């Protein structure tokens, strides 16, 4: 999992859960699980007010 500058920001764990640590709430991240173009996507956090976790949807 990489930020828009290509810096590693997290990892994908068991069951496809993403683990990210970032203070930047406006970030987009590139999730890569293979070498083909079809094996990557971009995602951005969506967090409900007061929630401890954010929902990430790949597009």
C-alpha positions in Angstrom: 0.0 0.0 0.0 1.6 3.2 -1.2 0.8 7.0 -1.0 0.6 9.2 -4.1 4.4 9.8 -3.9 5.1 6.0 -3.9 6.0 5.8 -0.2 4.9 2.6 1.6 2.0 3.5 4.0 0.6 0.2 5.1 0.0 -3.5 4.4 -2.7 -5.9 3.5 -3.3 -8.6 6.2 -5.2 -11.8 6.5 -8.7 -11.7 5.0 -7.9 -8.6 2.9 -7.8 -6.2 5.8 -5.8 -3.1 5.2 -3.6 -1.7 7.9 -2.7 1.9 7.4 -1.2 4.5 9.7 -1.5 8.1 8.4 -2.4 11.5 9.9 -3.3 12.8 6.4 -7.1 12.4 6.2 -7.1 13.6 2.5 -4.7 11.0 1.2 -5.3 8.5 -1.6 -3.5 5.2 -1.5 -2.6 2.7 -4.2 -3.2 -0.9 -3.1 -1.1 -3.5 -5.0 -1.6 -7.3 -4.8 0.2 -8.3 -8.0 2.2 -7.0 -11.0 -0.6 -6.5 -13.5 -2.5 -3.2 -13.9 -5.7 -5.2 -12.9 -4.0 -6.1 -9.6 -4.0 -2.6 -8.1 -6.4 0.1 -7.3 -6.7 3.5 -5.6 -8.5 4.1 -2.4 -9.3 7.0 0.0 -10.5 6.9 3.6 -14.1 7.5 4.5 -14.5 7.8 8.3 -17.7 8.5 10.2 -17.5 11.2 12.9 -16.2 9.6 16.1 -15.3 6.3 14.5 -11.9 4.7 15.2 -11.7 2.9 11.9 -12.3 4.1 8.3 -13.8 2.3 5.4 -11.6 2.0 2.3 -13.1 1.1 -1.1 -10.9 0.4 -4.1 -11.7 2.0 -7.4 
